[in-house]
Amino acid sequence: MAETALVRCVRRLATCAALAAAACGCATAVAPAGPQPVPEMRPGLLTGYLGRELPDSLLLLPAPPADGTPAFANDEAVHTAAQRLRGTPRYAQAAQDAELAFPHAPTAFACALGVPITQQRSPYLYQMLQRVFTDAALATYAAKDHYQRVRPFVRHQEGTCLPADEAMLRGDGSYPSGHSSIGWAWALVLTEVAPERADALLARGRAFGESRLVCNAHWQSDVIEGRNAAAGAVAKLHGKPEFNSDLAAAAGEVAALRRAGAAPNADCQAEAAALRVRIDGVL
């Protein structure tokens, strides 16, 4: 991964304020029984499991739909439908999903998992999600840097659900969606942590990506191919003994939290109501 791509990735994934919050989260002491500390690639971004062994998204993914094709017409139709949700609870949920700083970001999956996701109560799970975050995000950049697709809010001269990120997003390719890759990778690994919650977790992973449509930050084809980039990353993760060991430890933490009756650290009722709203035309 070229240095410039990595720098763009870090800038894209959070605002300066979010990076500061993430760095504070990483510095918090964990319980003695927790995982060994992992170096940061940049403030707030832990080293992943894959290193340079990332899937080649430029090889794996097709080119994004070109103007004038039926596929791009579908992207435009979904964009129009998604923007009708501005000002609704679904739009507010999409704005929450856009915030990728820790400790906030993994709480998006707490309701689907059925237990809280915190560094204090589930340190292996928390750190594993941080490291998968890095791998899933970087897995998109071979294609992102090659295609440099223009985002919908730029093409249509509109805004997004997170205005503070717009200047950064303008210089970062739309295809495939890094947020979608992260959310889908999290959903996939969490189904292995808690297979009994697989349906809820996969549905949340899909909705996490679709929030990018509502936010006006991505086209539908970006979101779909972000999931495919994530699948490639997760497939490679299973060849890493360290990941498999952390996965088993995280499963143990979740089982213990469930036995203790620990409640998710999120407003599950509001989230469920918001996510019942569907976007017309989404595949």
Secondary structure, DSSP 8 states (H G I E B T S, - for coil): --HHHHHHHHHHH--HHHHHHHHHHHHS---TTS-----EEETTEE--SSTT----HHHHS-----TTSHHHHHHHHHHHHHHTTTTSHHHHHHHHHH---TTTGGGGGHHHHTS---TTT-HHHHHHHHHHHHHHHHTTHHHHHHH----HHHHTT---S-GGGHHHHHTS--SS-HHHHHHHHHHHHHHHH-GGGHHHHHHHHHHHHHHHHHTTS--HHHHHHHHHHHHHHHHHHTT-HHHHHHHHHHHHHHHHHHHTT---SS-HHHHHHHHT---TT--
